[in-house]
Amino acid sequence: MKEPITSLCILRLSAIGDVCHAAAMVNAIQRHRPDIEITWIIGKIEHALLGDMPNINFVVYDKKSGKAGLTKLEKTLGDSQFDMLFVMQVALRANILSRSIKAKTRVGFDWERSKELHWLFTNHRIKKRKHAHVLEGFMGFAETLGVNTDEAPKWNIPVSDTDKRWVTEQLSTLQKPFVVVSPAASKAERNWLSQRYASIIDYLHSKELQVVLGGGPGPLDKQTSEEITQHTDNVALNLVGKTSLKQMLEVLSRAEFVIAPDTGPAHMATTQNTPVIGLYAHSNPLRTGPYLSLKYCVSVYEKCIEQQKGKPWQDLPWGIRAKGSDLMQHIDEDDVKHKIDRLLSELI
């Protein structure tokens, strides 16, 4: 970019995992270009996790607010004009929302990822990256500012002393190192079988590790945790639906490691440098897995996608998902136990 950039607006509303990836990009910009004033338009739930990151002007947009929310956003932004806008979401609703943001340069994804007419709302595209993780793809936006993105990602997500004290109190009953099992994804088809989670929890217990169940307040989280506890007595602490996102983040930061499917807590744990054993069937963990723990992922995606498409994933469009309600059943308990053993040997 020839013109100096001093003001930047980022449009990335959701979801938890994706805003965690975006936070790494923002942190890189802040380290290398502290002169740039950053405004981030973000979803309501996601703001609860990231809203106190330093030196960022957050503007909350509730996706459920409809026209009233759009009017509120336009009023909040007023006559503000940014030197650059990162349109980091390709969904049509987000693209339309971007029209309310005044910016000289509007940066969007490369042609391959430019879905739902995304290209119509931008005038500059980031470089295409072959087989890039979502986090690496987001770093392409920072590169338009001349930021060096070869460094290891860093995050700066504060947790208040009040939340830390609350977590300390909750964990005070634990007598041994603990592992967080966060079993529920946003969709039931991405969940592993409850009986197998219970078996893994028993295995962790045999390794002198206590287990904390984690998850949100939704009905699927609650149902999954109830099913698991029907099959094992070795859950030391059940925090499903009992924590805020900040409190969950603090719990994850204190765990030895985390076991989770394709869900937000896996990426939250990554921001705390806590290892994650990710369970994947529908999406390629090389693209959407916990970024710092890809070697620990247990994945049947490769097998599932080749069975469905007749080709290995390397010969298919990057990011294509496998479909089916029973794919997670192909993840074997022994494969998860093998990853646990490997991780424990490396933690010593």
C-alpha positions in Angstrom: 0.0 0.0 0.0 1.4 3.4 -1.0 -0.6 5.6 1.3 0.2 5.5 5.0 -2.2 3.4 7.1 -3.0 4.9 10.5 -6.6 3.7 11.0 -7.8 0.1 10.5 -11.3 -1.4 10.9 -11.6 -5.2 11.2 -14.9 -6.9 10.5 -15.0 -10.4 12.0 -18.1 -11.2 13.9 -17.9 -14.8 14.8 -17.3 -17.6 15.8 -15.2 -18.2 18.9 -12.6 -20.3 17.2 -12.3 -17.8 14.3 -12.0 -14.7 16.5 -9.3 -16.5 18.4 -7.4 -16.9 15.1 -8.1 -13.2 14.3 -6.8 -12.2 17.7 -3.4 -13.6 16.8 -3.4 -11.5 13.7 -4.4 -8.4 15.6 -1.6 -9.1 18.1 0.9 -9.3 15.3 -0.2 -6.0 13.9 0.0 -4.4 17.4 3.5 -5.6 17.8 4.8 -4.4 14.5 2.5 -1.5 13.8 1.6 0.1 17.1 1.0 3.4 15.3 -2.2 2.0 13.7 -5.5 2.7 15.5 -7.6 -0.5 15.4 -11.4 -0.7 15.5 -12.9 -4.2 15.6 -16.5 -4.9 14.8 -17.3 -8.1 16.6 -20.3 -10.3 17.6 -21.9 -10.0 21.0 -20.8 -13.4 22.4 -17.3 -13.1 21.0 -16.9 -9.7 22.6 -17.4 -11.3 26.0 -14.2 -13.2 25.4 -12.0 -10.6 23.6 -13.6 -7.3 24.5 -10.9 -6.2 27.0 -7.9 -6.8 24.7 -5.8 -3.7 25.0 -5.7 -0.8 22.6 -8.6 -1.9 20.5 -11.8 0.0 20.0 -14.5 -2.7 19.9 -17.9 -2.1 18.3 -20.4 -4.9 19.2 -22.9 -6.0 16.5 -25.6 -8.4 17.6 -26.3 -10.6 14.5 -29.9 -11.2 15.9 -30.7 -7.5 16.1 -31.7 -7.1 12.4 -32.3 -3.7 11.0 -32.1 -2.1 14.4 -28.6 -3.4 15.0 -27.5 -2.1 11.6 -28.9 1.3 12.4 -27.1 1.3 15.8 -23.8 0.3 14.1 -24.1 3.1 11.6 -24.9 5.6 14.4 -21.9 4.3 16.4 -19.5 4.6 13.4 -20.9 8.0 12.4 -18.7 9.8 9.9 -15.7 7.7 10.7 -13.6 6.8 7.7 -10.8 4.3 7.9 -7.7 4.1 5.9 -8.3 0.3 5.6 -11.0 -2.2 6.2 -10.4 -5.9 6.6 -13.6 -7.8 5.5 -12.7 -11.1 7.2 -16.0 -12.9 6.8 -17.4 -14.1 3.5 -21.0 -14.7 4.6 -23.4 -12.5 2.6 -24.8 -10.9 5.8 -21.3 -9.7 6.8 -20.6 -8.5 3.3 -23.7 -6.4 3.3 -22.8 -5.1 6.8 -19.5 -4.0 5.4 -21.2 -1.5 3.2 -21.9 0.6 6.3 -18.2 1.0 7.0 -16.4 3.8 5.2 -12.9 2.9 4.1 -10.5 3.8 1.4 -9.1 0.3 0.9 -11.3 -2.7 1.5 -9.3 -5.9 1.8 -10.9 -9.2 1.3 -10.0 -12.9 0.7 -8.4 -14.2 -2.4 -10.5 -15.4 -5.3 -10.7 -19.0 -4.2 -12.2 -18.1 -0.8 -14.3 -15.2 -2.2 -17.7 -16.8 -1.8 -21.2 -15.3 -1.5 -20.3 -12.3 -3.7 -17.5 -11.4 -1.3 -15.4 -9.8 -4.1 -18.1 -7.2 -4.8 -17.6 -5.6 -1.4 -13.8 -5.3 -1.6 -11.2 -3.6 -3.8 -8.1 -5.5 -2.7 -7.4 -9.2 -2.1 -4.9 -11.0 0.1 -2.6 -13.5 -1.4 -3.7 -17.1 -1.9 -2.1 -19.6 0.4 -2.1 -23.3 -0.5 -3.4 -25.6 2.2 -3.3 -22.8 4.8 -4.7 -23.1 8.3 -7.4 -20.6 9.0 -5.0 -18.7 11.3 -2.4 -18.5 8.6 -5.0 -17.3 6.1 -6.0 -14.5 8.5 -2.3 -13.5 8.7 -2.5 -12.7 5.0 -4.5 -9.6 6.0 -1.7 -8.4 8.3 0.7 -8.9 5.5 -1.0 -6.2 3.5 0.3 -3.8 6.2 3.9 -5.1 5.8 3.7 -7.1 9.0 6.1 -10.0 9.4 3.9 -13.0 10.1 6.6 -15.7 10.2 6.8 -15.3 14.0 5.0 -17.8 16.3 1.5 -16.5 17.0 0.8 -14.7 20.2 -2.4 -13.7 22.0 -3.1 -11.2 24.6 -6.5 -11.9 26.2 -6.7 -10.6 29.7 -8.6 -12.4 32.5 -9.7 -10.3 35.6 -8.4 -11.1 39.1 -12.1 -11.7 40.0 -12.4 -14.4 37.5 -9.1 -15.9 38.5 -10.1 -16.1 42.1 -13.4 -17.7 41.1 -11.6 -20.4 39.1 -9.2 -21.0 42.0 -12.1 -21.6 44.3 -13.8 -24.0 41.9 -10.6 -26.0 41.3 -9.7 -26.1 45.0 -11.3 -29.5 45.4 -8.9 -31.1 42.9 -6.1 -33.1 44.4 -4.2 -34.0 41.2 -3.3 -32.4 37.8 -6.4 -32.2 35.7 -7.5 -32.5 32.1 -10.4 -30.6 30.6 -12.8 -32.6 28.4 -15.0 -30.2 26.5 -17.1 -32.7 24.6 -19.8 -30.8 22.8 -19.5 -29.0 19.5 -22.1 -26.6 18.2 -23.7 -29.4 16.1 -24.4 -32.8 17.4 -22.9 -34.5 14.3 -19.5 -33.2 15.3 -19.7 -34.8 18.8 -18.0 -38.0 19.7 -19.9 -40.8 21.4 -20.6 -40.2 25.1 -19.7 -43.7 26.0 -16.3 -43.3 24.4 -15.7 -40.0 26.2 -16.5 -41.9 29.4 -14.0 -44.6 28.6 -11.3 -42.0 27.9 -12.1 -40.3 31.2 -11.6 -43.6 33.0 -8.3 -44.0 31.2 -7.2 -40.6 32.3 -8.2 -41.5 35.9 -5.9 -44.6 35.6 -3.1 -42.2 34.6 -3.6 -40.3 37.9 -5.2 -37.4 36.1 -8.5 -35.8 37.3 -11.1 -34.7 34.7 -13.0 -31.4 34.5 -15.9 -31.3 32.1 -16.3 -28.0 30.4 -18.8 -26.5 28.0 -21.4 -23.8 27.5 -24.9 -23.4 28.8 -26.7 -24.7 25.7 -28.9 -27.8 25.7 -26.5 -29.9 23.7 -23.7 -29.2 26.1 -25.9 -30.2 29.0 -27.2 -33.3 27.4 -23.8 -34.5 26.4 -22.3 -34.0 29.9 -25.3 -35.8 31.5 -24.8 -38.8 29.1 -21.1 -38.9 29.9 -21.6 -38.9 33.7 -24.1 -41.8 33.3 -21.2 -43.9 32.0 -18.4 -43.0 34.4 -17.9 -41.9 38.0 -14.5 -40.4 37.3 -15.5 -36.8 36.5 -13.9 -34.8 39.3 -15.7 -31.5 38.5 -18.5 -30.7 36.1 -18.4 -27.0 35.0 -20.6 -27.3 32.0 -22.8 -24.2 31.8 -21.3 -22.8 35.0 -18.5 -20.6 33.6 -18.4 -17.4 31.7 -16.1 -17.5 28.6 -13.4 -15.7 30.6 -13.7 -18.2 33.4 -13.5 -21.1 31.0 -10.4 -19.5 29.4 -8.8 -19.4 32.8 -9.7 -23.1 33.5 -8.3 -24.1 30.2 -5.0 -22.2 30.9 -4.5 -24.3 34.1 -5.2 -27.7 32.5 -2.5 -30.2 31.6 -4.2 -30.5 28.3 -7.7 -30.5 26.7 -9.7 -33.1 24.7 -12.3 -31.6 22.4 -14.0 -32.0 19.0 -14.1 -29.1 16.5 -15.3 -26.5 19.0 -14.4 -23.1 20.4 -12.7 -24.2 23.6 -10.1 -26.1 21.6 -9.0 -22.8 20.1 -9.4 -20.9 23.4 -7.0 -23.4 25.0 -4.6 -22.8 22.2 -4.5 -19.1 23.0 -3.2 -20.2 26.5 -0.6 -22.5 25.0 -2.4 -25.5 26.5 -2.1 -28.6 24.4 -5.2 -30.0 22.7 -6.1 -33.4 21.5 -8.6 -32.6 18.8 -11.2 -35.0 17.4 -12.0 -34.5 13.8 -14.1 -36.2 11.1 -16.0 -33.5 9.1 -13.3 -30.9 8.6 -9.6 -31.1 7.9 -7.7 -30.4 11.1 -4.8 -29.1 9.1 -7.2 -26.2 8.2 -9.4 -25.8 11.3 -7.6 -27.8 14.1 -6.0 -26.4 17.3 -3.1 -24.5 15.7 -0.3 -25.4 18.1 -1.4 -29.0 18.6 -2.0 -30.4 15.1 0.3 -33.3 15.8 -2.0 -34.4 18.6 -5.2 -34.4 16.6 -7.1 -37.7 16.0 -8.6 -37.4 12.6 -10.7 -39.7 10.3 -11.4 -36.8 8.0 -8.9 -38.1 5.4 -10.6 -41.5 5.2 -14.1 -40.1 5.2 -13.6 -37.5 2.5 -11.8 -40.0 0.2 -14.7 -42.4 0.6 -17.2 -39.7 -0.2 -15.4 -37.9 -3.1 -13.3 -40.8 -4.5 -10.1 -38.7 -4.2 -7.6 -37.8 -1.4 -8.1 -34.4 0.2 -5.0 -33.1 -1.5 -6.8 -33.4 -4.9 -9.9 -31.6 -3.7 -10.8 -27.9 -3.0 -9.1 -26.8 0.2 -11.6 -26.8 3.1 -14.2 -29.1 1.6 -16.1 -30.8 4.4 -17.2 -34.4 4.8 -20.9 -34.9 5.4 -22.8 -37.4 7.5 -24.2 -37.8 11.0 -22.2 -40.8 12.0 -18.7 -39.9 10.9 -17.4 -39.2 14.5 -18.1 -42.9 15.3 -15.1 -43.8 13.2 -12.8 -42.3 15.8 -11.4 -45.2 17.8 -10.8 -45.1 21.5 -7.3 -46.6 21.2 -6.2 -43.9 18.8 -7.2 -41.3 21.4 -5.4 -43.2 24.1 -2.3 -43.3 21.9 -2.3 -39.5 21.6 -2.8 -39.2 25.4 0.2 -41.4 26.0 2.3 -39.5 23.5 1.3 -36.1 25.0 2.0 -37.3 28.5 5.5 -38.5 27.5 6.2 -35.2 26.0 5.0 -33.2 29.0 7.4 -34.9 31.4 
